[in-house]
Each structure stands twice: as structure tokens, then as C-alpha cells.
Amino acid sequence: MEELGGKHIVLGLTGGIACYKSAELCRLLVKAGATVQVVMTEAAEQFITPVTMQALSGRPVYGSQWDAREPNNMPHINLSREADAILLAPASADFIARLVQGRSDELLSLLCLARPAERVPLLIAPAMNREMWVHPATQRNLRQVDADGARVLGVGNGWQACGETGDGRMLEAQQLLEEVISQFQPKVLAGQQVVVTAGPTFEALDPIRGITNHSSGKMGFAIARAAHDAGAEVTLVAGPVHLPTPRGVRRVDVQSARDMLDATLQATQSASVFVATAAVADWRPASHSAQKIKKDGSGKPPVLHFVENDDILLTVAQGARAKAGQLFCVGFAAESENLEAHAKAKRERKGIPLLVGNIGPLTFGQDDNSLLLVDAQGVRELPRAPKLKLARDLVAEIAARLPSAGSR
């Protein structure tokens, strides 16, 4: 899925050891379909060569405002006008200070100053030593470039080339790619608070064993990311899965259905959209053994008694109706047969405006899927696609159905 197809990105490198990450970032941007034009400062060339960046971008690298390849000798104008976005990665403390001052005595700072700010966003990925990062001058400069309209992407925490550990590392290449992709997503959920549940639940029998299912959480995590990219403030209530949290998303980890219900009720108090993607266990053991349940030598299995878990989606939807429908609820139905009939019945039973159906066992753990959208008007299919694309399509469908959609 080439999410940056047709986009022209100026990738600016300033002086810093994090330039080694810029090589991978360039490769990922190109792989995502972008045209990447690399511009390097003289200091950046001390850490990585223009030859490397040219090989990865497939385009000549620029480094001088006097570059004779431009017929009008104005690369700062030409490069900034061609761009859909300018990404500075790494952005050194020195270069950020230059942006604040409006310095323009070399090509990269010159084209940042010359960019059409209303059309070409400037994304900044800082990289520096931890003490430089927390210095009042740096923090003051970051606030100023943000106020001037740039988007500061933040930093990572960890071991640094100087041997120290702390904040200041440039974000990883994959994280920066996701930030660039996010930049171009329509902000159809701007101002909305979205809660998503994802993954399975685990209902313990004893300290060792329990009841769960094969849900990987991938669809729910994709929806959380897509909602964030669409401008929403997102809380992700996740069952026991091993997936990285989408950047910018608040994550609450839970185990059992009762844990998920408590966390969801808390999170939806101020939410405007609830998407119940999680595959929640319908039943739990009536009792939990404090010790591992052992074989007794009789050859007979233990007798287990179960009680029904509270229905999270129904509970939240009923609460929303009691509050005059201020919360838009979306349910998921993972079925092994008769998907359309079961999805329609579930939507009516839950009393929700939109139900999304998928053939659960065939898609658990997969990276793609197809979905059925079931609402009061009927049924429509979202054809098989990567789960992130389906998530973006679903987010657009949700946004179009919100009460505020008519005013946009």
C-alpha cells in the first residue's frame, strides 16, 4: 500500500550522528511511494555522504544555494515549491535555533524560510544530547518554531552515541514514516474523542490456565491509529496482545472482560465515538482457583462452571442512549457463518447505528481483511485490503455519520 504515492517530500539532513537513521527513513519514504529530494547541510555531510542519500532517493542531492543545476540559480525557491512537505531529520539544536532566528545563509534554512507555509508543512525531528534537549534555550526555541507553524515530532528516549541515556534521540525511521503519512490524512475526526477496544480477553481458571481466543488486536490497533491520524484524541483499551502502541494514542492494558468493561466505562465518559473491536469472552469461570488445578488420578476432567460476562458494547450503548445519544457506538461481529444475518441481528439487539462484520477465524492474525458495514440503510462491503486501509475507510464512514458531519 503506497500511502505516499504522488507526494513530493524534501528530506533535510542537518549535522548529527542520527543521520544514519535518515538513510533508512529515505528508503521507507520511497517504498511508500514518495518522491524524496534530499537536501544536506555541510555539517550533515560529515556524518553521511551525499552518494549514499542519492543512491537511496534516486535523485541528486542538493547542498548549496549556488547549485548551477538550477537554470534560475534559485534552488531554495524551486525545491520548496515542488514539495508537499519538508521533513528535517535529524534537526540539530543549532539548526532549530537558526529557524527561530530566520537565518538563511545556506540552502536548507533558506528553503525552509522560503516555503509557502500555508501549503507546505514543515516537520521537525530533533536529535541531540539529553542535556542539550532539556536546556531552556532549546525548549524555548522549540516552542517558538511550533508557534511559527512548524510541527515538532518529539524525540525518543534511550542510549545516545555520547554514552549517556535519556531524551533527545531522533525517532526511529518507521515512526517518522508514520508521522509523514499521518500529516496527509484528512482530519475528519478533529476535535473528537474516540475510544477503541482491541484484542482478546483472558479469563483465568487458575494462576496458569485461562480461556481466551485468537484475536491478534491488529484491526483495533489499526483503527486507533487511523482515528488518531484523522485528528481524534484516542484511547485504546487493549487486551493481552503484543503490538506496539500507535504514536499519539493513549493505551490502557487489561486482561479480563470485567477489566475491559471498567476501563471502557471510564474512558467513554467524555468520548464522542466508541468502536468495540475487541473479541471479548462471553463467559468466565464461576470461580478462580488460587492454585494450579491438578489431575487427581481418577482420569476424570474437572467440572467447570461458567457465568456470563456483562456485554460491554450493550452496556455502553444503553448508557449512551440514556445520555441522548451523545456517544456514537460502532460494534464488530466476528462470525464463522451466516455473517450478514448475524451482523444484522446483532446491530438490532445492541441498538447501535453501525455494525461491522468480518469472518473472524479466517482473519485473526492476518494483515488484511474484508468488512461488511451494516446500518439502518442496509449492507455494504469494504473489499479485501490491508487492515490499515480498511481502518481509514471505516474512520471516514464513522465521521460521515456523526451528528456534526452535516456542519462540516
Helices and strands as residue ranges (DSSP letters): E 8-13, H 19-31, E 35-40, G 44-46, H 50-57, H 75-82, E 85-91, H 93-101, H 107-114, E 122-126, H 130-134, H 136-147, E 151-152, E 156-159, E 165-169, H 173-183, E 193-198, E 203-204, E 210-211, H 218-229, E 233-238, E 250-253, H 257-267, G 268-270, E 273-276, E 283-285, E 306-308, H 312-322, E 328-335, H 339-350, E 354-359, H 360-363, E 368-375, E 378-386, H 387-401, G 403-407
